Amino acid sequence: MEYTKDPISDSDDDSRQINVATAHAYITGPEFAARSRRFYNVDDEDACSIKEEDEQSFFQKTYKQSIDLTGVDEIEDSESSSTDNPPLHFNISRALDLDNLICADAYRESLVSGDTPRIRTMMFNISRELALSPTVQSADRNMLTAVIWRILTSTNSSILESVLAGDIAKRWHSSPEVKYALQRTRIQARSAKQPCIYMNVFTDNKGRCPSMKTYIQILDMMEMYAHDGVLDREQEVKILRVDRQFGDPNRWQLRDVKSGKRRYIDGNTKGRIAYIRIFIGKVRERIAAKLGTSIDQLKDIAALEEAGLDLSARFDPAFTEVGYTSQSEDRLKAHREYRSSNYMMNLFEAICHSMGHVEFAIHNFVVYLIWQLEQAAVAEMVFTCLANATIQNGKGFSFYPSGLSVNSAYEISHSKWESLTAHMLDESPFENNNRQEASVQSMIDDRLDEIALSDILMVREARAAIEKYMNQPVQTPEQLDQIEQYESMERRRFITKMIRAAEVHHNLLHELEAAGEQVGIEGDMDLND
């Protein structure tokens, strides 16, 4: 086998937070994409060509307008931050039953029976969330859903399961199937110079996460590092040790620390500090919830241990970050050399090493091969969601909008895309999943056609009774509650009959539940038709 190097290696990446507004930009074409990049002041993703001496100016350009002096993100999509719309990973988690997330996969010697209804549920959840953005118009919903479907169904099933479980680095060591799939994906990305999605994962060389105690200590040090007040001598020395961890140690001196300079927050200092504080707060919330204590109590590790709390337990899942590239090896090498990388991730790793935990590092994996132009931006957004790779949920290092820096995808010729598509049809689970999906959909349509007309008439009668009742004067809140309960009961009864009618085809159950949800909640299925 050509590939001999262990794909787990030190790596860093320029983080991106999921931005639902950018999917439309890259579906509609490079002109819109260029305007989006100009708005955000970003260049193409392949920033590995940026020289080290230009790193500061690059970050100043990239994050110049990212955050104002108050620490409030000016460019964050208003819909995605709304409390009325939960983050995408909340929606997806409702569909993630890993025991059922096994699709037919051509990488495997023996194909297993797939579960495309599970993938369909994920697809609908993702497309529903991305469509919340005002930039993604309703006319684009079907196109966006189709792109997401092609991404999910062409992803190696063992890799997809690993991404969802948050233990891809661990499975690299424990699962020959996952290791083979990751090796093969990376070889193809390198040899064909194929655009791809990669993940950076923070673990030790066996795929294990640090303990909760280690995380608490790292967060405390991050807080000190981002402190803009007066520091004592001991604190200054600790910060200097962090800045000297990688590269030329003589480049950073104690006088730099005294003057307020920091290797990882130079440039847009206020903006970077604001993001660091968000990251610290969200991770502390997770740790406190895990331990059943308060965030304030995390300041006293000795007291927590005296109280009998186990701080030695591994804090899963591993922190991740997702990125896009068309030059995988160059990009990952740039991360390892701390060039055009994610300063949050770099700082986290440097602090960990400065504390003596050198066994932990950023490891990288190529997880998806892009084979259509419109997949570039959407794939980065999808995998950022599936991996929970954002600072907003305290599980990842990504804070910058995903899907913006994929301009190199437009430089690929039409013939090259055709070649990549042909390879995908031969080497991915896409065709198997779609053959199965066509069969499943046909069975679903047949079962829906067999539903007794009396069931539909029953719902029509219920609606007529409700409408007649509602035309009467409503006098009390209790009367309104009765109307809602009656309508809900009749709809649930109808949905139950649909599901029972299909129980002989138990593998269609999830599809019918999805159809039932649309009838009862969204009203997408018109019962009067």
C-alpha positions in Angstrom: 0.0 0.0 0.0 1.3 3.4 -1.0 0.2 5.1 2.2 2.4 4.2 5.1 2.3 7.2 7.3 -0.1 7.2 10.2 -2.6 9.9 9.4 -2.7 10.8 13.1 -0.3 13.7 13.4 0.1 17.1 14.9 -2.2 19.5 13.1 -4.0 22.7 13.4 -6.8 24.4 11.3 -8.5 27.7 10.7 -11.7 27.2 12.6 -15.1 27.8 11.3 -18.4 28.1 13.0 -21.4 26.8 11.1 -23.0 29.6 9.1 -26.3 28.6 7.6 -26.2 31.7 5.3 -23.3 30.5 3.2 -24.9 27.4 1.6 -26.8 29.5 -0.9 -23.7 31.4 -1.7 -21.9 28.4 -3.1 -24.9 26.7 -4.6 -25.7 29.8 -6.7 -22.2 30.4 -8.0 -18.8 32.0 -7.5 -20.0 35.6 -8.0 -22.2 35.4 -4.9 -19.4 33.5 -3.1 -16.9 36.2 -3.9 -19.2 38.9 -2.5 -19.6 36.8 0.7 -15.9 36.5 1.1 -15.4 40.2 0.5 -18.0 40.9 3.2 -16.1 38.7 5.7 -12.7 39.8 4.5 -11.4 36.3 3.8 -9.3 34.7 1.1 -9.4 31.2 -0.3 -9.1 28.3 2.1 -5.7 27.2 0.8 -4.0 29.7 3.1 -1.1 27.3 3.6 0.7 29.4 1.0 0.8 32.3 3.4 4.3 32.9 4.8 4.9 32.9 8.5 5.9 36.6 8.5 2.6 37.4 6.9 0.6 35.5 9.5 -0.3 38.5 11.7 -1.5 40.6 8.7 -3.6 37.6 7.5 -5.4 37.3 10.9 -5.9 41.0 11.1 -7.6 40.9 7.7 -9.6 37.8 8.5 -11.0 38.9 11.8 -11.0 42.6 11.4 -14.8 42.9 11.4 -15.5 39.6 13.1 -16.3 41.0 16.6 -16.7 44.5 17.9 -15.1 45.8 21.1 -17.9 44.5 23.2 -17.2 41.0 22.2 -20.5 40.6 20.3 -20.2 38.9 16.9 -21.3 41.4 14.2 -21.4 38.8 11.4 -23.1 36.0 13.2 -26.3 35.0 11.4 -29.2 36.4 13.4 -31.4 33.4 12.8 -28.8 30.8 13.8 -28.3 32.6 17.1 -32.0 32.9 17.9 -33.2 31.2 21.0 -36.3 30.1 19.0 -34.1 28.0 16.7 -31.9 25.5 18.6 -28.5 24.7 17.2 -28.5 22.1 14.5 -26.9 19.4 16.6 -29.9 19.4 18.9 -32.2 18.7 15.9 -29.8 16.0 14.5 -29.4 14.3 17.9 -33.1 13.3 17.7 -32.3 11.2 14.7 -29.0 9.7 15.8 -29.5 6.1 16.9 -26.0 4.8 16.1 -27.2 1.2 16.3 -29.4 1.8 13.2 -27.0 4.1 11.4 -25.6 1.4 9.1 -25.9 2.0 5.4 -24.9 -0.3 2.5 -21.2 0.5 1.8 -19.1 -0.5 -1.2 -16.0 -0.2 0.9 -17.1 -3.3 2.8 -16.4 -6.8 1.4 -19.9 -7.9 2.5 -22.7 -5.4 2.2 -25.1 -5.1 5.0 -28.7 -4.1 4.8 -28.9 -0.3 4.9 -31.0 2.1 6.9 -31.6 5.0 4.5 -34.6 6.2 6.5 -32.1 7.2 9.2 -30.0 9.1 6.7 -33.2 10.7 5.4 -34.1 11.9 8.8 -30.7 13.5 9.2 -31.0 15.1 5.8 -34.4 16.6 6.6 -33.1 18.0 9.9 -30.0 19.5 8.4 -31.8 21.0 5.4 -34.5 22.4 7.7 -31.9 24.1 9.9 -29.9 25.5 7.0 -33.1 26.8 5.4 -33.7 29.0 8.5 -31.3 31.5 7.0 -32.9 34.4 5.1 -30.2 34.0 2.5 -31.3 30.5 1.6 -34.6 31.2 0.0 -37.5 28.8 0.0 -36.9 28.1 -3.7 -33.5 26.6 -2.9 -34.8 24.2 -0.3 -35.1 21.2 -2.6 -31.7 21.9 -4.1 -30.1 22.2 -0.7 -31.7 19.0 0.5 -30.6 17.2 -2.6 -27.0 18.3 -2.0 -27.1 17.2 1.6 -28.6 13.8 0.6 -25.7 13.2 -1.8 -23.2 14.1 0.8 -24.6 11.8 3.5 -25.2 8.8 1.2 -21.7 9.0 -0.4 -20.0 9.1 3.0 -18.3 5.9 4.1 -20.7 4.5 6.7 -17.9 3.6 9.2 -16.5 7.1 9.0 -20.0 8.7 9.4 -20.6 6.6 12.5 -17.2 7.7 13.9 -17.9 11.4 13.2 -21.3 11.2 14.9 -19.9 9.2 17.9 -17.1 11.8 18.4 -14.4 9.0 18.7 -12.9 8.9 15.2 -9.3 9.0 16.6 -10.1 6.1 19.0 -11.7 4.0 16.2 -8.6 4.6 14.0 -6.7 2.4 16.5 -9.5 0.0 17.5 -11.3 -0.6 14.2 -9.5 -2.0 11.1 -12.5 -1.0 9.1 -12.4 2.6 10.1 -8.6 2.7 9.7 -8.8 1.3 6.2 -11.6 3.7 5.2 -9.7 6.7 6.5 -6.5 5.6 4.8 -8.2 5.1 1.5 -10.0 8.4 1.7 -6.8 10.3 2.4 -4.9 8.5 -0.3 -7.5 9.5 -2.9 -7.6 13.1 -1.7 -3.8 13.3 -2.0 -3.2 11.3 -5.3 -6.2 12.9 -7.2 -5.8 16.3 -5.6 -9.5 16.0 -4.8 -11.3 18.6 -2.7 -12.2 17.1 0.7 -13.4 17.7 4.2 -10.9 17.0 7.0 -11.2 16.9 10.8 -8.7 17.9 13.5 -9.2 16.0 16.7 -7.5 16.6 20.1 -6.5 13.3 21.7 -3.5 11.3 22.7 -1.8 8.9 20.3 -4.4 6.2 21.2 -7.4 8.4 20.5 -8.2 9.1 24.2 -9.3 12.4 25.5 -7.7 14.2 28.5 -9.3 13.9 31.9 -11.7 16.5 33.3 -9.0 17.6 35.7 -6.7 18.3 32.8 -9.4 20.2 31.0 -10.1 22.3 34.0 -6.4 23.2 34.3 -6.1 24.1 30.6 -9.2 26.3 30.8 -7.7 28.1 33.9 -4.5 28.7 32.0 -6.4 30.0 28.9 -8.2 32.4 31.1 -4.9 33.7 32.5 -3.5 33.9 29.0 -6.4 36.1 27.8 -6.3 38.3 30.9 -5.7 41.9 30.0 -4.8 43.1 33.5 -1.7 43.1 35.6 0.1 39.8 36.0 2.7 38.7 38.5 6.1 37.2 37.6 5.0 33.6 37.9 2.0 34.2 35.6 4.2 35.9 33.0 6.6 33.0 33.0 3.7 30.5 32.4 2.5 32.6 29.5 6.0 32.8 28.0 6.3 29.0 28.3 3.0 28.6 26.3 4.2 30.9 23.5 7.5 29.1 23.2 6.0 25.6 22.8 6.2 25.4 19.0 8.6 26.9 16.5 11.6 29.0 17.5 11.5 29.5 21.3 13.8 32.5 21.1 11.3 34.4 19.0 9.3 35.1 22.2 10.8 36.8 25.2 9.6 37.8 28.7 9.6 41.4 27.7 7.0 40.6 25.0 4.7 39.2 27.7 5.3 42.2 29.9 4.3 44.5 27.1 1.0 42.6 26.6 1.9 40.7 23.5 0.5 37.2 23.0 1.5 34.8 20.3 -2.1 33.5 19.8 -4.1 36.7 20.2 -2.1 39.3 18.3 -4.0 41.2 15.7 -7.6 41.6 16.5 -6.9 41.1 20.2 -10.4 42.1 21.5 -12.1 39.8 19.1 -9.9 36.8 19.8 -10.2 37.3 23.6 -14.0 37.4 23.3 -14.0 34.1 21.4 -11.6 32.5 23.9 -13.9 33.5 26.8 -16.9 32.1 25.0 -15.0 28.8 24.5 -14.0 28.7 28.2 -17.5 29.4 29.4 -19.1 26.8 27.3 -16.6 24.0 28.2 -16.9 24.8 31.9 -20.7 24.5 31.6 -20.3 21.0 30.2 -17.8 20.0 32.8 -19.9 21.4 35.7 -23.0 19.6 34.3 -21.0 16.3 34.1 -19.8 16.6 37.7 -23.1 17.9 39.0 -21.5 21.0 40.4 -21.4 24.7 39.7 -19.0 26.6 37.4 -17.6 28.6 40.4 -16.7 25.4 42.2 -14.5 24.3 39.3 -12.0 26.9 40.5 -11.0 24.7 43.5 -9.8 21.3 42.2 -8.7 20.2 45.6 -12.2 20.8 47.1 -13.8 18.9 44.2 -11.5 15.9 44.8 -12.1 16.1 48.6 -15.9 16.0 47.8 -15.3 12.6 46.2 -15.8 13.8 42.6 -13.8 11.7 40.0 -11.8 14.2 38.0 -9.7 11.5 36.4 -12.4 10.3 34.1 -11.9 11.0 30.4 -14.0 13.9 29.1 -15.6 12.7 25.9 -16.2 13.4 23.1 -12.9 14.7 21.7 -12.7 18.3 20.7 -12.8 18.7 16.9 -12.5 21.2 14.1 -13.7 20.8 10.5 -12.2 22.3 7.4 -12.2 22.2 3.6 -9.2 22.0 1.3 -8.4 21.1 -2.3 -4.8 20.3 -1.4 -5.0 18.0 1.6 -1.4 17.3 2.3 -0.3 20.9 2.0 -3.1 22.1 4.1 -2.5 19.6 6.9 1.2 20.3 6.8 0.4 24.0 7.3 -1.6 23.2 10.3 1.2 21.2 11.8 3.5 24.1 11.3 1.0 26.6 12.9 0.6 28.5 9.6 -2.9 29.9 8.8 -4.3 27.8 11.5 -7.0 28.0 14.2 -5.5 30.1 17.0 -8.0 28.7 19.5 -6.9 25.2 18.7 -3.2 26.1 18.6 -3.4 27.9 22.0 -5.2 24.9 23.6 -2.6 22.5 22.4 0.3 24.8 23.4 -1.1 25.2 26.9 -1.6 21.5 27.3 2.1 20.9 26.3 3.3 23.7 28.6 1.7 21.9 31.5 3.6 18.7 30.7 0.8 16.8 28.9 2.8 16.3 25.7 1.0 13.0 24.9 -2.1 15.0 23.7 -2.0 16.7 20.3 -4.1 17.6 17.3 -4.5 14.7 14.9 -6.1 15.0 11.5 -8.2 12.9 9.2 -9.7 13.2 5.8 -13.4 12.2 6.3 -15.1 13.1 3.0 -14.2 13.4 -0.7 -16.1 16.1 -2.6 -17.2 15.1 -6.1 -19.5 18.0 -7.1 -18.9 21.7 -7.1 -22.0 22.5 -5.1 -20.9 20.2 -2.3 -17.9 22.2 -1.3 -19.5 24.7 1.0 -22.4 22.5 2.1 -20.1 19.6 3.0 -18.0 21.7 5.4 -21.2 23.0 7.0 -22.7 19.5 7.3 -19.7 17.9 8.9 -19.2 20.9 11.3 -22.7 20.1 12.5 -22.4 16.4 12.7 -19.1 16.7 14.6 -20.4 19.4 17.0 -17.2 21.2 16.2 -18.1 24.7 17.4 -17.2 26.7 20.4 -20.9 27.6 21.0 -21.6 24.1 22.3 -18.3 23.7 24.1 -17.3 20.7 22.0 -15.1 22.1 19.3 -12.6 24.8 18.2 -14.6 26.2 15.2 -15.8 29.7 15.6 -15.4 31.1 12.1 -18.3 30.7 9.5 -18.0 27.4 7.7 -18.5 27.3 3.9 -17.0 30.6 3.1 -13.4 29.7 2.0 -13.9 27.2 -0.8 -13.1 29.2 -3.8 -10.6 26.7 -5.1 -13.5 24.4 -5.9 -14.4 26.8 -8.8 -10.9 26.5 -10.3 -11.4 22.8 -11.0 -12.3 21.9 -14.6 -15.6 20.3 -15.7 -13.7 17.2 -16.9 -12.0 16.9 -13.5 -15.4 17.0 -11.7 -16.6 14.3 -14.1 -13.6 12.1 -13.3 -14.2 12.6 -9.6 -17.9 11.7 -10.0 -17.0 8.5 -11.9 -14.6 7.5 -9.1 -17.3 8.2 -6.5 -19.8 5.9 -8.3 -17.3 3.1 -8.2 -15.9 3.5 -4.7 -18.5 5.0 -2.4 -21.8 3.7 -1.0 -23.8 6.3 -3.0 -25.3 4.0 -5.6 -26.1 1.3 -3.1 -27.9 3.7 -0.9 -29.8 5.3 -3.7 -30.9 1.9 -5.1 -32.1 1.0 -1.7 -33.8 4.4 -1.2 -35.7 3.9 -4.5 -37.0 0.6 -3.3 -37.9 1.9 0.1 -39.7 4.9 -1.4 -41.7 2.7 -3.7 -42.8 0.5 -0.8 -43.8 3.6 1.2 -45.8 5.0 -1.7 -47.6 1.6 -2.1 -48.5 1.5 1.6 -49.7 5.1 1.7 -52.0 4.3 -1.3 -53.4 1.4 0.6 -54.6 3.5 3.6 -58.3 3.2 3.8 -60.3 6.1 2.5 -62.3 6.0 5.8 -59.2 7.2 7.6 -58.9 10.3 5.5 -62.7 10.9 5.7 -62.4 10.6 9.5 -59.9 13.4 9.6 -62.0 15.5 7.2 -65.0 15.0 9.4 -63.0 15.9 12.5 -61.7 19.1 10.8 -65.3 20.0 9.7 -66.5 19.5 13.3 -63.7 21.6 14.6 -64.3 24.4 12.1 -68.0 24.4 13.0 -67.2 24.5 16.7 -64.7 27.3 16.2 -67.3 29.4 14.4 -69.2 29.6 17.6 -68.3 32.3 20.2 -65.4 31.2 22.3 -66.0 32.1 25.9 -63.3 30.5 28.0 -59.6 29.5 27.7 -60.7 25.9 28.6 -62.8 25.8 25.4 -59.7 26.7 23.3 -57.7 23.9 25.0 -60.5 21.4 24.2 -60.4 22.4 20.6 -56.6 21.9 20.4 -56.8 18.6 22.2 -59.6 17.3 20.0 -57.7 18.2 16.8 -54.5 16.8 18.1 -56.2 13.6 19.2 -57.8 13.0 15.8 -54.5 13.6 14.0 -52.6 11.3 16.3 -55.3 8.6 15.7 -54.8 9.0 11.9 -51.0 8.8 12.2 -51.3 5.8 14.4 -53.4 4.0 11.8 -50.9 4.8 9.1 -48.1 3.4 11.1 -50.0 0.3 12.0 -50.9 -0.3 8.4 -47.2 -0.5 7.6 -46.0 -2.6 10.5 -45.7 -5.6 8.2 -42.9 -3.6 6.6 -41.1 -2.6 9.8 -38.2 -1.1 8.0 -40.5 1.6 6.7 -41.6 2.7 10.2 -39.3 5.7 10.4 -40.4 6.9 7.0 -44.0 6.7 8.0 -43.3 8.5 11.3 -41.7 11.3 9.3 -44.7 11.5 7.1 -46.9 11.5 10.1 -44.9 14.3 11.7 -45.5 16.4 8.5 -49.2 15.7 8.7 -49.6 16.5 12.4 -47.1 19.3 12.8 -46.1 21.0 9.6 -49.2 20.2 7.5 -47.1 19.5 4.4 -49.4 16.7 3.4 -52.8 18.0 2.4 -55.4 15.4 3.5 -58.0 17.0 1.2 -56.1 16.1 -1.9 
